[in-house]
């Protein structure tokens, strides 16, 4: 799919083609467990609860907008991935989805490793006590300072993304008297069935070293020749929000072929293969993601089959779920401000957040669900577009959904499945204050990332 967009964003109040949106659910009070975290439920009083606390209490104590993260659900999902892959594989949580020191501690306690892609993410991981040897450092343009910090800390692997980086990491490691474990990220020419802007394995993109033109084989040759590097494997990542395993099968076949070429040319069987992340979650009831045990079984069978055909020992598999763990565990809570019905089109519902706390709808044309959560309603459904308070016509949180027709200013609505990338990509556009992240667990709620204040913004403005 190709996409072009006007710099000012989509045209305001475009007429929707017939069939653009799904029919309303039979019961607008129902909460689909596919898109909400596991402890979310609607009480007899009509108010939605998470971790045993109702949203009106959360809004009163912590304000809106806010991200409310179900700690029990996060831990359960992390544990499911660890269990599914067992002790013969490694699960690296992709920190770019959402990272905080509390999350790092949860990951450590649940036995997961951590993938970071910046100096800031690395600092967060180390400050929260994640053992350095359980950290992988990613990124297509790591600075010398970031590399030096990672090598000094003793990170378990650095994923090499270019010829320059191979030399740079080797030189820095050697200057520190170390031999750094590393993988080479290759682009395998597989474009996952996802939005063009987040597909990352086809040739025309910034990540990795090309496989088809022999560059990846040359990168392996150079890495093996450098004393500062211990090359342990090949890394591949084919995209994001993927439901179909076919892309992983093609990618694994091509990576295993490279491993066989390395064995034949250099007499070395690299012991690791990382197939990346990108597994999808349910943002709406129409999405149908796979369970971790299904993914683990499928990936293991694919790699084993391809290695047997190439007469290779099966390498240790790594995967990098981020969104698949944290995405479904949180929702964003908003207060309704203004409501504008447009005759014959839809009703615009404005909330006290917007693209500053969820840029994905504007950036990727992402789809979300939404529900009235501060009360139940038997009113007829109305087609709505949930929008923010920013000075952009593209400031859309939920493009098209149904809410009760008696929705009123002051009501609380929630958008589920916002645990991944929403807080990570949040901004101060229009000098908005980034919302807090509040962890809820067994009837208790605590701030793990506090709400920004105007003082925070002014403190950075040195005049």
Secondary structure, DSSP 8 states (H G I E B T S, - for coil): ------TT-S-TT----TTSS----S-TT---TTTS-TT-EE-TTS-EEETTEEHHHHHHHH-SSEEEEEHHHHHHHHHHHHHHHGGGEEEEEETTS---HHHHHHHHHHT-EEEE-SHHHHHHHHHTT--GGGEEE--SS--HHHHHHHHHHT-SEEEE-SHHHHHHHHHHHHHTT--EEEEEEEE-S---SS-GGG--SSSSSSSSEESTTSHHHHHHHHHHT-TTEEEEEEE----SSB--THHHHHHHHHHHHHHHHHHHHHS----EEE----B---SSTT-----HHHHHHHHHHHHHHHHHHHT----EEEE--SHHHHGGGEEEEEEEEEEEE-TTS-EEEEES--TTT--HHHHH------EE-SS---S-EEEEEEE-SSS-TT-EEEEEEEEETT--TT-EEEEES-SSSTTTT---GGG-----EEEEETTEEEEEE----HHHHHHH---
